[in-house]
């Protein structure tokens, strides 16, 4: 089979530029960072030991996990309601709903974070409206706290939850649901005993995806948290750009990367990664 | 079909969630029209001064220009390497190629903060810090997986027998690539290119690490403006970005619909 072999080799040539760029310009420096976490400033597990000894470090990791978990639960819940409505809407309404989801997916994260700043500040639109209508008499602190970070993150993550859920729900066999109804089950029973269990893989995939992206999220927490809510990504950037402590930063990056890769491997069992992008609704 | 109460509640909730997703961005529009020199809602009076400042200030203009140059170069490079890799992997299609594919998708899924550290670390010895080349290369690596995904999706619908026929009729591989494969996967390439452009145009985390003085992209300038939280020019920039996003989205949407329509035509011709 020399001919086949040769042609396979020529096709590898097409892959080579991208593969070389990723290997040498991306994964090599990441490996270097992992290495740093064990060697800087001294060789050993000193950086990891700080997790147990430093209260502030442990608190940052805990804050990050808590916020990511809350974000995941809320966005997947809201995303599920949205995906369910989209799947059951009539064609015209469905098109509009999908368009809005994808547009929000595309709008710059900076623009959205800026908008939340305008809406949620002390003199923001929301507080002014609440006071004008007499619902509150003092501004509510929506920002520089976990509430603000959660609002911003959930809004960013809902589309990421909707897309895998849609892919899953659209793949369900309608005849099973029809069979359930024609056998006398109520809508509620059909949902709870047929639809929900069948959409569990979608829920798992959406939760893992949202959690993975939340873990490394930087822009929204940094701005809406206003320095009061410190999460791992922002802490890493401070360690590198301000205090120049590469060892600690590398240790946190290693933990984050390990978490992401483990969750990714888990997620790969529920759905193909490629199916998530490019508008899962089509 | 009769809609039950639960269905109606669900439908209403869905529209409220959609409102929550899209509406907040709209607040940038009134803020950008304030006549005041600080961030505020306009009260009865409107002014375009912040848009005028956006399009006349040398600092903002240079950021627009830099972002456009970087995003264009990164898009061209990412589209090139991403498309070639997608075709190669599609043709090889073995266990090894699937492992490589997963490998190539990593830059898309690894948190941007870790990517930023990696580029920062490597760009120091390579002297690429704070240079166009540094940012273009970094954005190329981050955006090429997008192209790989969209082109692979197009290839999944492409009949491999067409390629074999071309090769059997004596066409060389470059000719086959250029005259048979590329024209059939054009929608995927365009889609990937649009995604790549948006990604680079909008990217801020890596830019914060590897650019400083001589390179200062639009997101980076906006980031600083948002952090200092005083200059309404940021609101004007946000409005321009929203408009650009909508235009890009509708171009993409029309292309997708045309592609779907084309596929239906092909099918009806088959029958």
Boltz contact constraints between the chains, C-beta under 6 A:
constraints:
  - contact:
      token1: [A, 8]
      token2: [B, 92]
      max_distance: 6.0
  - contact:
      token1: [A, 11]
      token2: [B, 88]
      max_distance: 6.0
  - contact:
      token1: [A, 11]
      token2: [B, 91]
      max_distance: 6.0
  - contact:
      token1: [A, 11]
      token2: [B, 92]
      max_distance: 6.0
  - contact:
      token1: [A, 14]
      token2: [B, 84]
      max_distance: 6.0
  - contact:
      token1: [A, 14]
      token2: [B, 87]
      max_distance: 6.0
  - contact:
      token1: [A, 14]
      token2: [B, 88]
      max_distance: 6.0
  - contact:
      token1: [A, 15]
      token2: [B, 85]
      max_distance: 6.0
  - contact:
      token1: [A, 15]
      token2: [B, 88]
      max_distance: 6.0
  - contact:
      token1: [A, 15]
      token2: [B, 89]
      max_distance: 6.0
  - contact:
      token1: [A, 17]
      token2: [B, 81]
      max_distance: 6.0
  - contact:
      token1: [A, 18]
      token2: [B, 81]
      max_distance: 6.0
  - contact:
      token1: [A, 18]
      token2: [B, 85]
      max_distance: 6.0
  - contact:
      token1: [A, 18]
      token2: [B, 104]
      max_distance: 6.0
  - contact:
      token1: [A, 18]
      token2: [B, 144]
      max_distance: 6.0
  - contact:
      token1: [A, 21]
      token2: [B, 141]
      max_distance: 6.0
  - contact:
      token1: [A, 22]
      token2: [B, 104]
      max_distance: 6.0
  - contact:
      token1: [A, 26]
      token2: [B, 107]
      max_distance: 6.0
  - contact:
      token1: [A, 26]
      token2: [B, 141]
      max_distance: 6.0
  - contact:
      token1: [A, 29]
      token2: [B, 118]
      max_distance: 6.0
  - contact:
      token1: [A, 29]
      token2: [B, 121]
      max_distance: 6.0
  - contact:
      token1: [A, 29]
      token2: [B, 122]
      max_distance: 6.0
  - contact:
      token1: [A, 30]
      token2: [B, 118]
      max_distance: 6.0
  - contact:
      token1: [A, 32]
      token2: [B, 121]
      max_distance: 6.0
  - contact:
      token1: [A, 33]
      token2: [B, 117]
      max_distance: 6.0
  - contact:
      token1: [A, 78]
      token2: [B, 17]
      max_distance: 6.0
  - contact:
      token1: [A, 81]
      token2: [B, 13]
      max_distance: 6.0
  - contact:
      token1: [A, 82]
      token2: [B, 14]
      max_distance: 6.0
  - contact:
      token1: [A, 82]
      token2: [B, 17]
      max_distance: 6.0
  - contact:
      token1: [A, 85]
      token2: [B, 10]
      max_distance: 6.0
  - contact:
      token1: [A, 85]
      token2: [B, 11]
      max_distance: 6.0
  - contact:
      token1: [A, 85]
      token2: [B, 14]
      max_distance: 6.0
  - contact:
      token1: [A, 100]
      token2: [B, 18]
      max_distance: 6.0
  - contact:
      token1: [A, 100]
      token2: [B, 22]
      max_distance: 6.0
  - contact:
      token1: [A, 103]
      token2: [B, 249]
      max_distance: 6.0
  - contact:
      token1: [A, 104]
      token2: [B, 21]
      max_distance: 6.0
  - contact:
      token1: [A, 104]
      token2: [B, 22]
      max_distance: 6.0
  - contact:
      token1: [A, 106]
      token2: [B, 245]
      max_distance: 6.0
  - contact:
      token1: [A, 106]
      token2: [B, 249]
      max_distance: 6.0
  - contact:
      token1: [A, 107]
      token2: [B, 25]
      max_distance: 6.0
  - contact:
      token1: [A, 107]
      token2: [B, 245]
      max_distance: 6.0
  - contact:
      token1: [A, 108]
      token2: [B, 202]
      max_distance: 6.0
  - contact:
      token1: [A, 108]
      token2: [B, 241]
      max_distance: 6.0
  - contact:
      token1: [A, 110]
      token2: [B, 219]
      max_distance: 6.0
  - contact:
      token1: [A, 110]
      token2: [B, 222]
      max_distance: 6.0
  - contact:
      token1: [A, 111]
      token2: [B, 25]
      max_distance: 6.0
  - contact:
      token1: [A, 111]
      token2: [B, 238]
      max_distance: 6.0
  - contact:
      token1: [A, 111]
      token2: [B, 241]
      max_distance: 6.0
  - contact:
      token1: [A, 111]
      token2: [B, 242]
      max_distance: 6.0
  - contact:
      token1: [A, 112]
      token2: [B, 25]
      max_distance: 6.0
  - contact:
      token1: [A, 114]
      token2: [B, 226]
      max_distance: 6.0
  - contact:
      token1: [A, 114]
      token2: [B, 238]
      max_distance: 6.0
  - contact:
      token1: [A, 115]
      token2: [B, 24]
      max_distance: 6.0
  - contact:
      token1: [A, 115]
      token2: [B, 25]
      max_distance: 6.0
  - contact:
      token1: [A, 115]
      token2: [B, 27]
      max_distance: 6.0
  - contact:
      token1: [A, 115]
      token2: [B, 28]
      max_distance: 6.0
  - contact:
      token1: [A, 118]
      token2: [B, 27]
      max_distance: 6.0
  - contact:
      token1: [A, 118]
      token2: [B, 31]
      max_distance: 6.0
  - contact:
      token1: [A, 119]
      token2: [B, 24]
      max_distance: 6.0
  - contact:
      token1: [A, 119]
      token2: [B, 27]
      max_distance: 6.0
  - contact:
      token1: [A, 158]
      token2: [B, 21]
      max_distance: 6.0
  - contact:
      token1: [A, 187]
      token2: [B, 4]
      max_distance: 6.0
  - contact:
      token1: [A, 216]
      token2: [B, 111]
      max_distance: 6.0
  - contact:
      token1: [A, 216]
      token2: [B, 113]
      max_distance: 6.0
  - contact:
      token1: [A, 218]
      token2: [B, 113]
      max_distance: 6.0
  - contact:
      token1: [A, 218]
      token2: [B, 205]
      max_distance: 6.0
  - contact:
      token1: [A, 223]
      token2: [B, 226]
      max_distance: 6.0
  - contact:
      token1: [A, 233]
      token2: [B, 113]
      max_distance: 6.0
  - contact:
      token1: [A, 236]
      token2: [B, 113]
      max_distance: 6.0
  - contact:
      token1: [A, 253]
      token2: [B, 114]
      max_distance: 6.0
  - contact:
      token1: [A, 253]
      token2: [B, 117]
      max_distance: 6.0
  - contact:
      token1: [A, 257]
      token2: [B, 114]
      max_distance: 6.0
  - contact:
      token1: [A, 274]
      token2: [B, 149]
      max_distance: 6.0
  - contact:
      token1: [A, 277]
      token2: [B, 149]
      max_distance: 6.0
  - contact:
      token1: [A, 278]
      token2: [B, 150]
      max_distance: 6.0
